[in-house]
Amino acid sequence: MDRDDTLCRLKSIEGHVRGVARMVENDAYCIDLLRQIQAIQAALNKVSTKVLDDHIHSCLITVVRGENQGERERVLKEIMEVYEMATKV
């Protein structure tokens, strides 16, 4: 995982969230708030997708190629749990 890129994206999102909080404090128009919240959600989704992609191309591939079946099942179970949590949102 490109740690620096991920941290940069998260810090940008953090700043965006603070901006939305200021909008709420200033009684911004609801639709403007919703648009900004959707932009934050999209940015978080991009970070999440990148982290998952990195996980698949590193950790998962290593485990799948390995000999430890229990470890393979554990990692696949983790991915399924993450997917199930994502679909509940």
N, C-alpha and C positions, 0 to 999 in steps of 0.2 A: 504494500500500500504506500502511496506517496503521501507520507505523513504531513509534509509541509503544505501540500496542496489542499489536503483535507482540512487541516487546521485553518488555513486561510479562508476556505469556503465557510467553515463554521463560524469564524469570527465575523465574516461579512453578514451572515444570517443573524448573528447575535445583535449586530448594529441595526439591522433591519427591524428586528423585534423591538428594540428600544425605540426606534422611530415610530412604530405603530403604537407603542405605549404612550408616547407623547401625543400622538393623534387622538387617542382616547381621552387623555387629560384635557385636550383642547376641543373636545366635542366635535371631532371631525365627522363628516357625512358618512353614514353607515356603509354605503356602497363603496366609498373610497377605502374604508377599513377592510371590507371583505376582499377587495381586489389586492390589497397589500398582504393580507393573510394568505390568500391563494398563492401569491408570489413566494412567500416564505415556505409554504407547504411544497411548492414545486422545487424550490432550492434544496429543501431537506430531502425530497425524494431523489434528486440527482446525487446528493452525497450518499444516501443509503444505497442506491444502485451501484455507485462506484465502489463502495466498501464491499458489497456483496460480490461484485465482479472480481475484485482483487482476492477475496476469500476463495472463490471458486477456482481461480487460476493459480492459487498458491497452496493453501491448506488442503482444499478438497482434492486436488490432483495428486498431491503428495500422499494422502491417505488412501486414495483409490489405487494408486500404484503399489502401495505397501502390502505387507503380508498379514497385517493385523485386522481380521474381519470385524472384531468388536469395535475397534477404532473407526473403521469405515461406517459401521452402523450408527455409531454415536454422532459422527459428523453429519451424516445424511439426516438423522433425526433432528439435529440442531437446525439444519436448513429448512426442514419441514415445519418446525416450530416457528421460525421466523416468518415463513410464508403464511402460516395460519394466523399469526398475530397481525400481519399486514392486511389480510383480507377481512379482519374484524373491524378495522378502522373505517 
